[in-house]
């Protein structure tokens, strides 16, 4: 845990790139893509201190996630019924991403 900000220092997730710059760039691109598709569920995602994700719901509730598993759990909880990956509107939204 960081003594200054109190954010836990976790090991690398298996899906994370190994180099620092590529890791940060991939993380920001992932957040941008998630922001695009989470509009469908009225959710927002942002970076949390460079080590996690903050998910915000339409009602003002929020959650912090430190890896992709926790992130999708938070999306399911804050989004109500979660995202159906076979939903035609969601698939169209994912395909429209630049």
C-alpha positions in Angstrom: 0.0 0.0 0.0 1.2 3.4 -0.9 2.0 5.3 2.3 1.1 8.6 0.7 -2.2 7.9 -0.9 -3.3 4.6 0.6 -3.9 2.9 -2.7 -3.0 -0.8 -2.7 0.0 -1.8 -4.8 -1.1 -5.0 -6.5 0.9 -7.3 -8.7 0.4 -7.4 -12.5 -2.8 -9.0 -13.7 -2.1 -11.7 -16.3 -3.7 -9.6 -19.0 -1.5 -6.5 -18.4 1.4 -5.6 -20.8 4.8 -5.9 -19.1 6.4 -2.5 -20.0 5.3 0.6 -18.1 4.5 2.8 -21.1 2.7 0.1 -23.1 0.8 -0.8 -20.0 -0.4 2.7 -19.4 -1.3 3.2 -23.0 -3.2 -0.1 -23.2 -5.0 0.8 -20.0 -6.1 4.2 -21.3 -7.3 2.6 -24.6 -9.2 0.0 -22.6 -10.9 2.7 -20.5 -11.8 4.6 -23.7 -13.4 1.5 -25.2 -15.2 0.6 -22.0 -16.5 4.2 -21.8 -17.9 3.8 -25.3 -19.8 0.5 -24.6 -20.8 1.4 -21.1 -23.0 4.2 -22.3 -25.4 1.4 -23.2 -25.8 0.6 -19.5 -25.7 4.3 -18.4 -22.3 3.7 -16.6 -19.0 5.6 -16.8 -15.5 4.2 -16.2 -12.3 6.2 -15.4 -8.8 5.6 -14.3 -8.2 5.3 -10.6 -4.7 6.4 -9.6 -3.1 4.5 -12.4 -3.7 1.1 -10.6 -7.5 0.6 -10.8 -10.8 1.6 -12.5 -13.6 3.6 -11.0 -17.1 2.7 -12.3 -19.9 5.2 -11.7 -23.5 4.5 -12.1 -26.4 6.7 -13.1 -27.6 7.0 -9.5 -24.2 8.3 -8.3 -23.0 5.0 -6.8 -19.4 4.1 -7.6 -17.0 1.2 -7.2 -13.3 0.7 -7.5 -11.9 -2.3 -9.3 -8.2 -3.3 -9.5 -8.4 -5.9 -12.3 -10.8 -6.9 -15.1 -12.6 -9.5 -13.0 -13.5 -6.9 -10.4 -14.3 -4.4 -13.1 -16.9 -6.7 -14.7 -18.4 -7.6 -11.3 -18.7 -3.8 -10.6 -20.4 -3.2 -13.9 -22.9 -6.0 -13.2 -23.7 -4.7 -9.8 -23.9 -1.0 -10.7 -25.7 -1.6 -14.0 -28.5 -3.7 -12.5 -28.9 -6.7 -14.8 -25.4 -6.5 -16.3 -24.5 -6.4 -19.9 -25.6 -9.2 -22.3 -22.8 -9.8 -24.8 -25.3 -11.0 -27.3 -27.5 -8.0 -27.1 -27.8 -6.6 -30.7 -27.6 -2.9 -29.6 -24.5 -3.6 -27.5 -22.9 -5.6 -30.4 -23.6 -2.7 -32.7 -22.1 -0.3 -30.2 -18.9 -2.4 -30.0 -18.6 -2.6 -33.7 -19.0 1.2 -34.1 -15.9 1.9 -31.9 -13.2 3.7 -33.8 
